[in-house]
Amino acid sequence: MKRSAMMLALAGATMAGTAPVLADTVVKIGFAGPLTGPISHVGKDEQFGAQLALDDANAKGISLAGQKVKFELMSEDDQADPRTATTVAQRLVDAGVKGVIGHVTSGAAIPASRIYENRPGSRRSPRRPPAPSSPVRATRPPTGSSPTTPSRAARWQSLPPACSRPSASR
């Protein structure tokens, strides 16, 4: 009896040592938005929405290249402040996030976008971003070119058609 128990234990230990263990690959997704301050309600709504989407994806059990993937959200508070947004963007890049959801305000998104664009191996999203709330965002020149100040008409023409134009009666 002792001998068969010993053989069973030895066989189990041998099999446990040779069996491949497939752990989930963790993919970090960053979120940046105003989680404190006067518009924190907007940032928290965005954060909860991002978390719900990742929870749904994790519940489906998504696999990439035959490896099961688990998404984790890394949230950062940019306080809707341009300086804080660049610090948050650098923190997310340093943490190795594979993508970022946010920044909620154009005042924070514009300076933070330069951090994301200048990181090694960065690629721009193939999808068109949502309509910016600032005409400056729509007319920001590419990195390295000189800034221009377009006329008001040119700024409105650069916005997507879904944006309403101001009425002429002002």
Order of alpha helices (4+ residues) and beta strands (2+ residues): alpha-beta-alpha-beta-beta-alpha-beta-alpha-alpha-alpha
